[in-house]
Amino acid sequence: MARVSLRIIGLPKDSEGSEETDIAVDDILGIIQRIEYAYPRDYYRYIIFVNGIRLEEESIVLKDGDKVVVTPVMTGG
């Protein structure tokens, strides 16, 4: 397992607005499972960045020290 820094931006209003933590995880799928456990999928649509690069696939294996940022998809109207 890799030790990574995870920052989740734009959490639902009943939480503090963002979460930042160091976690042990194997891959991006582990982070997605963490998000989907805490927030309903239809409520929380997100984009994931690893070390500043937007991910296009979810099968990325993480390394120690990676910085992962999860941000909600913003829509306008």
N, C-alpha and C positions, 0 to 999 in steps of 0.2 A: 504494500500500500504506500501511496505517496502522501506526504504532508504538504497540503496546499493552503493558500489563503483564499477564502471564499467571501465575497462581498455580494449581498443581495440588495438591490436598490428598489425603491418604490413598493414596499410591502403594503398590504392592506391597512386601512386607517386604524384598525383596532390594535395594530402592533406599533413599534416605535419608528417606522418609516424606512429603516435600513438595518441590515444585520451584517456584521463582519466577524469572521471567526477563522481559526485554523482548524482544519479537519484532516482526517486520514481517509482517503478514498482511492479506488483503483483507476476510475475513468470518469468521463463526463456523464455516463449513464447513472453512476452512483449519485452524482449531484442532482441530476434530473429527478431521480427517485426521491431524494430528500425534499426537493421543492414540491413535488406532487403529493407527498405525504402531508406537508404542512399547509398547502394551498390548493383548492380545487382547480383542476386543469382548465375548466371553462372560465374561471375567474382570472387566472394568472398565466398569461401568454408572455413569453420571454425570449430574449436574445442572450446568447452566452458568448463572452469574450475570454480567451485565455492569453495571458501576457499581452493584452492589447489588440489581439487579432480576433475578429469575429469568426465563430465556428460555422461551418457549413454542414458538418456531419457530427453525429452524436457518439461515434465510436472511438474518439480520441482517448489514448492512454495518457494519464497525467504523470508528471515527474515531481520529485521533491522541489519545493520552492516555487512552483507555478502559481500565478495569481489569476484567479477565476472571478469574473464579474458577471452577475446575472442582472439584467435590467428588463423591465416590462416593455412590451411593444406598445408604443404610443400611437393612438389614432386621433385624427382630428375630425371636426365636423362643421 
